[in-house]
Amino acid sequence: MTRLTLALTAVALFAVSSMPAKADWSVIRWNTGYCQIWDHAVPTPLPPLNEFTALGPRFVTFGEAFGALDRAIQTRACGW
């Protein structure tokens, strides 16, 4: 690697690591009873609000959202 490549890599890693965490995951329950994890970082529009309900707040990591989905299934707030 050249020194320039190493320098650019270091700058890119610093820029990514200094970005604030953003809550980009939600657990939503559709009117059918089916629940899923919604990724807000994907550039797709949310469906109409009368078709789903958000269960709880947004989560920072996928793991947190998956844990919330698992708890919702265990308490039967969500179906498969």
Secondary structure as UniProt FT lines:
FT   HELIX           3..17
FT   STRAND          25..30
FT   TURN            31..32
FT   STRAND          34..39
FT   TURN            40..41
FT   HELIX           49..51
FT   STRAND          52..54
FT   HELIX           62..74
FT   TURN            75..76
//
